[in-house]
């Protein structure tokens, strides 16, 4: 049976990941969502906590200024693919650095 899912799908990031990418607090990201300044998806709510996912491409398009962050991220992705480095490798390395500083 062939999958009905698209071959490629948008990269969705958490509010924490968006905050880390832009060096702002997660609360700032939520404020931008509340003001509809950035695109977002709201996940089904359980209890009082709201969970969001942010399409990375949409977030990058919502930024102003004269610097092309999307182009830099594409170049970094290409370099990591060429070097055979996966997202999991990077996350594992960051975890190791975090563990060694504690």
N, CA, C and O of each residue as an XYZ file, in Angstrom:
408
protein
N       0.840     -1.180      0.000
C       0.000      0.000      0.000
C       0.889      1.250      0.000
O       1.817      1.368      0.800
N       0.597      2.141     -0.879
C       1.381      3.366     -1.005
C       0.874      4.422     -0.028
O      -0.332      4.571      0.168
N       1.811      5.154      0.583
C       1.462      6.186      1.551
C       0.748      7.339      0.864
O       1.063      7.694     -0.272
N      -0.218      7.919      1.566
C      -0.917      9.095      1.050
C      -0.274     10.381      1.549
O      -0.699     11.478      1.185
N       0.759     10.244      2.388
C       1.458     11.427      2.883
C       2.309     12.027      1.771
O       2.819     11.302      0.918
N       2.462     13.345      1.779
C       3.325     13.956      0.761
C       4.770     13.492      0.934
O       5.211     13.203      2.046
N       5.493     13.427     -0.169
C       6.910     13.028     -0.121
C       7.722     14.026      0.699
O       8.609     13.637      1.459
N       7.421     15.291      0.543
C       8.072     16.347      1.315
C       7.002     17.070      2.118
O       5.886     17.276      1.641
N       7.343     17.445      3.312
C       6.381     18.193      4.122
C       7.091     19.374      4.764
O       8.312     19.359      4.916
N       6.334     20.398      5.140
C       6.964     21.571      5.738
C       7.642     21.210      7.050
O       7.164     20.349      7.789
N       8.733     21.857      7.327
C       9.412     21.627      8.598
C       8.718     22.476      9.654
O       8.705     23.704      9.575
N       8.147     21.803     10.638
C       7.461     22.483     11.728
C       8.359     22.451     12.959
O       8.919     21.411     13.306
N       8.490     23.602     13.615
C       9.336     23.693     14.801
C       8.496     24.135     15.989
O       7.423     24.715     15.825
N       8.995     23.855     17.180
C       8.307     24.260     18.400
C       8.593     25.729     18.704
O       9.465     26.351     18.097
N       7.839     26.261     19.655
C       8.103     27.647     20.059
C       9.499     27.758     20.682
O      10.172     28.776     20.522
N       9.928     26.714     21.390
C      11.275     26.723     21.977
C      12.342     26.748     20.885
O      13.315     27.496     20.982
N      12.162     25.931     19.846
C      13.132     25.901     18.752
C      13.172     27.234     18.014
O      14.245     27.711     17.645
N      11.994     27.841     17.797
C      11.945     29.149     17.136
C      12.666     30.189     17.983
O      13.399     31.027     17.458
N      12.456     30.132     19.294
C      13.107     31.085     20.202
C      14.623     30.909     20.170
O      15.364     31.891     20.142
N      15.080     29.663     20.176
C      16.526     29.406     20.122
C      17.120     29.888     18.804
O      18.211     30.458     18.783
N      16.409     29.663     17.712
C      16.891     30.088     16.397
C      17.063     31.606     16.334
O      18.040     32.103     15.775
N      16.113     32.333     16.909
C      16.122     33.793     16.810
C      16.702     34.480     18.046
O      16.731     35.709     18.118
N      17.164     33.687     19.023
C      17.756     34.225     20.252
C      16.804     35.180     20.966
O      17.173     36.289     21.352
N      15.562     34.711     21.129
C      14.550     35.414     21.920
C      13.966     34.395     22.890
O      14.295     33.211     22.819
N      13.115     34.840     23.780
C      12.512     33.914     24.731
C      11.316     33.200     24.084
O      10.712     33.728     23.151
N      10.978     32.012     24.575
C       9.765     31.344     24.078
C       8.520     32.208     24.293
O       7.586     32.163     23.492
N       8.508     32.988     25.368
C       7.360     33.875     25.629
C       7.221     34.916     24.506
O       6.106     35.267     24.120
N       8.342     35.403     23.989
C       8.292     36.350     22.874
C       7.642     35.695     21.658
O       6.828     36.317     20.977
N       7.997     34.452     21.389
C       7.397     33.730     20.262
C       5.893     33.618     20.457
O       5.129     33.832     19.516
N       5.458     33.283     21.673
C       4.019     33.157     21.952
C       3.325     34.512     21.792
O       2.200     34.574     21.296
N       3.982     35.590     22.206
C       3.402     36.929     22.018
C       3.231     37.228     20.523
O       2.215     37.785     20.107
N       4.235     36.851     19.724
C       4.118     37.055     18.273
C       2.959     36.238     17.709
O       2.235     36.702     16.828
N       2.790     35.027     18.216
C       1.664     34.191     17.782
C       0.351     34.860     18.172
O      -0.562     34.965     17.354
N       0.255     35.315     19.429
C      -0.969     35.982     19.894
C      -1.313     37.195     19.034
O      -2.487     37.489     18.810
N      -0.285     37.897     18.554
C      -0.486     39.085     17.706
C      -0.539     38.734     16.222
O      -0.646     39.617     15.371
N      -0.463     37.441     15.921
C      -0.462     36.939     14.541
C       0.644     37.569     13.695
O       0.465     37.819     12.504
N       1.787     37.819     14.332
C       2.933     38.387     13.631
C       3.732     37.315     12.896
O       4.485     37.620     11.971
N       3.567     36.060     13.309
C       4.243     34.941     12.648
C       3.209     33.848     12.374
O       2.205     33.751     13.080
N       3.453     33.027     11.351
C       2.513     31.938     11.060
C       2.650     30.829     12.108
O       3.730     30.613     12.657
N       1.551     30.136     12.375
C       1.584     29.071     13.370
C       0.450     28.089     13.137
O      -0.516     28.380     12.431
N       0.588     26.931     13.740
C      -0.476     25.939     13.810
C      -0.715     25.671     15.284
O       0.235     25.502     16.049
N      -1.968     25.629     15.685
C      -2.278     25.288     17.069
C      -2.654     23.821     17.107
O      -3.535     23.378     16.370
N      -1.984     23.065     17.972
C      -2.285     21.654     18.127
C      -3.526     21.493     18.991
O      -3.881     22.406     19.737
N      -4.189     20.347     18.902
C      -5.362     20.140     19.764
C      -4.990     20.371     21.232
O      -3.969     19.885     21.719
N      -5.839     21.119     21.910
C      -5.544     21.519     23.282
C      -5.997     20.443     24.261
O      -7.110     19.926     24.168
N      -5.114     20.117     25.202
C      -5.433     19.216     26.295
C      -5.218     20.010     27.578
O      -4.101     20.441     27.864
N      -6.266     20.201     28.335
C      -6.145     21.040     29.531
C      -6.062     22.499     29.132
O      -6.644     22.929     28.137
N      -5.324     23.245     29.932
C      -5.223     24.690     29.676
C      -4.033     25.079     28.824
O      -3.981     26.199     28.317
N      -3.069     24.174     28.654
C      -1.844     24.509     27.931
C      -2.067     24.458     26.418
O      -2.598     23.484     25.884
N      -1.652     25.521     25.751
C      -1.729     25.578     24.284
C      -0.377     25.167     23.718
O       0.668     25.592     24.211
N      -0.404     24.351     22.697
C       0.815     23.921     22.015
C       0.756     24.416     20.577
O      -0.282     24.326     19.923
N       1.868     24.934     20.093
C       1.947     25.461     18.736
C       3.083     24.795     17.975
O       4.038     24.290     18.565
N       2.958     24.805     16.662
C       4.058     24.464     15.770
C       4.144     25.600     14.758
O       3.137     26.158     14.322
N       5.366     25.914     14.407
C       5.615     27.049     13.515
C       6.296     26.528     12.258
O       7.341     25.883     12.344
N       5.718     26.800     11.088
C       6.399     26.397      9.854
C       7.667     27.245      9.688
O       7.608     28.473      9.628
N       8.802     26.565      9.617
C      10.084     27.269      9.562
C      10.141     28.235      8.382
O      10.569     29.379      8.538
N       9.713     27.783      7.207
C       9.771     28.661      6.027
C       8.901     29.899      6.232
O       9.294     31.003      5.854
N       7.735     29.725      6.822
C       6.854     30.864      7.085
C       7.444     31.817      8.102
O       7.322     33.034      7.964
N       8.087     31.266      9.132
C       8.735     32.112     10.132
C       9.817     32.958      9.484
O       9.909     34.162      9.727
N      10.634     32.321      8.657
C      11.722     33.054      8.006
C      11.179     34.131      7.075
O      11.753     35.216      6.982
N      10.072     33.839      6.382
C       9.479     34.844      5.483
C       8.884     36.010      6.259
O       8.783     37.116      5.729
N       8.487     35.777      7.511
C       7.859     36.843      8.296
C       8.878     37.836      8.855
O       8.503     38.905      9.337
N      10.161     37.489      8.790
C      11.199     38.370      9.322
C      11.487     39.511      8.360
O      11.419     39.343      7.143
N      11.804     40.660      8.910
C      12.193     41.807      8.089
C      13.702     41.989      8.122
O      14.425     41.167      8.685
N      14.157     43.042      7.533
C      15.588     43.345      7.537
C      16.234     43.031      6.207
O      15.561     42.673      5.240
N      17.545     43.168      6.170
C      18.256     42.978      4.908
C      19.155     41.748      4.923
O      19.994     41.594      4.036
N      18.999     40.868      5.914
C      19.812     39.661      6.000
C      18.964     38.453      5.625
O      17.838     38.304      6.099
N      19.510     37.596      4.774
C      18.772     36.430      4.302
C      19.117     35.210      5.159
O      19.970     34.403      4.792
N      18.445     35.090      6.300
C      18.682     33.970      7.207
C      18.325     32.641      6.549
O      18.982     31.629      6.797
N      17.296     32.638      5.718
C      16.900     31.409      5.031
C      18.040     30.890      4.155
O      18.281     29.683      4.107
N      18.739     31.785      3.465
C      19.864     31.364      2.614
C      20.989     30.779      3.462
O      21.609     29.791      3.071
N      21.254     31.381      4.616
C      22.302     30.846      5.494
C      21.917     29.455      5.998
O      22.755     28.554      6.038
N      20.663     29.281      6.380
C      20.217     27.971      6.857
C      20.296     26.918      5.749
O      20.662     25.771      6.005
N      19.953     27.308      4.517
C      20.071     26.374      3.387
C      21.527     25.967      3.177
O      21.818     24.795      2.936
N      22.434     26.929      3.267
C      23.858     26.637      3.088
C      24.365     25.719      4.202
O      25.135     24.795      3.940
N      23.942     25.965      5.429
C      24.339     25.101      6.543
C      23.781     23.693      6.377
O      24.473     22.712      6.650
N      22.525     23.590      5.927
C      21.928     22.271      5.674
C      22.701     21.523      4.594
O      22.972     20.329      4.724
N      23.053     22.239      3.526
C      23.796     21.608      2.429
C      25.165     21.135      2.920
O      25.601     20.035      2.582
N      25.833     21.956      3.706
C      27.148     21.575      4.229
C      27.051     20.367      5.152
O      27.920     19.495      5.127
N      26.009     20.310      5.960
C      25.864     19.166      6.867
C      25.538     17.902      6.094
O      25.998     16.821      6.461
N      24.744     18.018      5.017
C      24.464     16.850      4.174
C      25.737     16.347      3.510
O      25.995     15.144      3.462
N      26.526     17.280      3.002
C      27.774     16.916      2.328
C      28.744     16.233      3.301
O      29.479     15.321      2.922
N      28.733     16.685      4.545
C      29.624     16.113      5.557
C      29.036     14.851      6.194
O      29.708     14.173      6.971
N      27.787     14.541      5.863
C      27.145     13.360      6.427
C      26.705     13.535      7.871
O      26.560     12.555      8.601
N      26.491     14.774      8.285
C      26.069     15.065      9.647
C      24.545     15.182      9.665
O      23.962     15.905      8.857
N      23.910     14.471     10.585
C      22.454     14.517     10.701
C      22.039     15.441     11.841
O      22.860     15.829     12.673
N      20.752     15.787     11.867
C      20.225     16.575     12.984
C      20.454     15.845     14.302
O      20.758     16.467     15.320
N      20.305     14.521     14.277
C      20.507     13.722     15.489
C      21.948     13.830     15.980
O      22.191     13.891     17.185
N      22.908     13.854     15.048
C      24.315     14.015     15.422
C      24.542     15.346     16.139
O      25.229     15.410     17.158
N      23.957     16.395     15.590
C      24.123     17.729     16.172
C      23.486     17.773     17.556
O      24.087     18.291     18.497
N      22.272     17.232     17.689
C      21.596     17.238     18.981
C      22.381     16.428     20.014
O      22.488     16.835     21.171
N      22.928     15.287     19.601
C      23.729     14.469     20.511
C      24.975     15.220     20.964
O      25.344     15.165     22.138
N      25.628     15.925     20.034
C      26.818     16.697     20.378
C      26.462     17.832     21.347
O      27.202     18.101     22.294
N      25.345     18.483     21.107
C      24.917     19.559     22.008
C      24.599     19.009     23.394
O      24.902     19.648     24.402
N      23.993     17.830     23.448
C      23.707     17.198     24.743
C      25.007     16.901     25.486
O      25.096     17.102     26.697
N      26.017     16.422     24.754
C      27.303     16.117     25.374
C      27.947     17.388     25.937
O      28.506     17.372     27.034
N      27.867     18.468     25.194
C      28.430     19.735     25.665
C      27.684     20.190     26.902
O      28.301     20.640     27.867
N      26.362     20.079     26.888
C      25.559     20.466     28.045
C      25.871     19.628     29.263
O      25.931     20.148     30.377
N      26.071     18.327     29.064
C      26.399     17.432     30.171
C      27.764     17.748     30.769
O      27.961     17.632     31.979
N      28.705     18.147     29.917
C      30.066     18.408     30.411
C      30.180     19.743     31.147
O      31.136     19.958     31.892
N      29.226     20.628     30.947
C      29.273     21.937     31.615
C      28.506     21.936     32.925
O      28.520     22.931     33.650
N      27.843     20.844     33.235
C      27.052     20.799     34.476
C      27.818     20.179     35.594
O      27.302     20.063     36.706
